[in-house]
């Protein structure tokens, strides 16, 4: 009551004196008001994204929605700066 809602694009989580929104796939923002851009790639494409700062070691959220037409391929590959740690989703 009296607080902005998350609309049809998210689920509202009430907190003491504030709220947060859990957005449905394809939307982001404080009130799920921003549409997430879509990208298409051919068989030889890739994305390289370098973080500007160090992420917290115990709590990092990465959310990706992917649709593929191939039977097998690398979907996500994350490597630490010194290449001693990695995460690979195939």
C-alpha positions as a printed Julia matrix, in Angstrom:
90×3 Matrix{Float64}:
  0.0     0.0     0.0
  1.4     3.34   -1.04
  4.47    1.76   -2.69
  5.1     1.45   -6.43
  4.49   -2.04   -7.76
  6.47   -4.28  -10.07
  3.57   -4.36  -12.54
  2.93   -7.41  -14.71
  6.66   -7.91  -15.3
  7.74   -8.89  -11.81
  6.89  -10.19   -8.36
  7.06   -7.68   -5.5
  8.96   -8.58   -2.33
  8.06   -6.3     0.57
 10.82   -5.22    2.93
 10.75   -3.0     5.99
 10.13    0.47    4.53
 10.91   -0.54    0.92
 10.45   -3.26   -1.68
 12.33   -5.14   -4.39
 11.16   -6.78   -7.6
 11.95  -10.24   -8.94
 11.59   -9.61  -12.67
 10.31  -12.13  -15.22
 12.67  -13.21  -18.0
 13.36  -10.42  -20.49
 12.97   -7.52  -18.03
 15.2    -5.79  -15.49
 15.38   -2.6   -13.43
 14.17   -1.52  -10.0
 10.52   -1.92  -11.04
 11.11   -4.28  -14.01
 10.63   -1.33  -16.36
 13.62   -2.0   -18.65
 13.47   -4.52  -21.49
 16.63   -6.64  -21.81
 18.14   -6.49  -25.32
 18.28   -9.62  -27.48
 21.31  -10.68  -29.51
 21.75  -13.21  -32.31
 25.01  -14.89  -33.27
 26.18  -17.07  -36.1
 28.33  -20.17  -35.61
 31.56  -18.14  -35.39
 30.45  -15.38  -32.99
 31.35  -14.77  -29.37
 31.05  -12.1   -26.7
 33.98  -10.98  -24.56
 33.04   -8.9   -21.5
 35.6    -7.77  -18.96
 34.27   -6.62  -15.59
 35.32   -3.16  -14.44
 35.67   -4.23  -10.81
 36.09   -7.36   -8.71
 32.88   -9.2    -7.82
 32.12  -10.27   -4.24
 33.54  -13.79   -3.79
 30.55  -15.27   -1.92
 27.57  -13.7    -3.66
 27.53  -13.14   -7.39
 24.39  -13.46   -9.49
 24.61  -13.98  -13.22
 21.37  -14.47  -15.09
 21.37  -15.52  -18.74
 18.5   -16.69  -20.92
 19.75  -18.63  -23.94
 18.08  -20.46  -26.78
 20.26  -22.5   -29.1
 19.65  -24.53  -32.22
 22.84  -26.6   -31.95
 23.03  -29.99  -30.27
 26.36  -29.24  -28.59
 28.43  -26.11  -28.07
 29.93  -23.87  -25.38
 27.21  -21.58  -24.02
 29.09  -19.75  -21.24
 32.78  -19.79  -20.37
 34.03  -17.69  -17.42
 37.72  -17.54  -16.51
 39.45  -15.76  -13.62
 42.03  -13.11  -14.41
 44.97  -15.4   -13.59
 43.16  -18.29  -15.33
 43.36  -20.46  -12.2
 39.56  -20.75  -11.86
 36.88  -21.22  -14.47
 33.26  -22.08  -15.09
 32.13  -23.58  -18.4
 28.58  -24.43  -19.45
 28.3   -26.61  -22.55
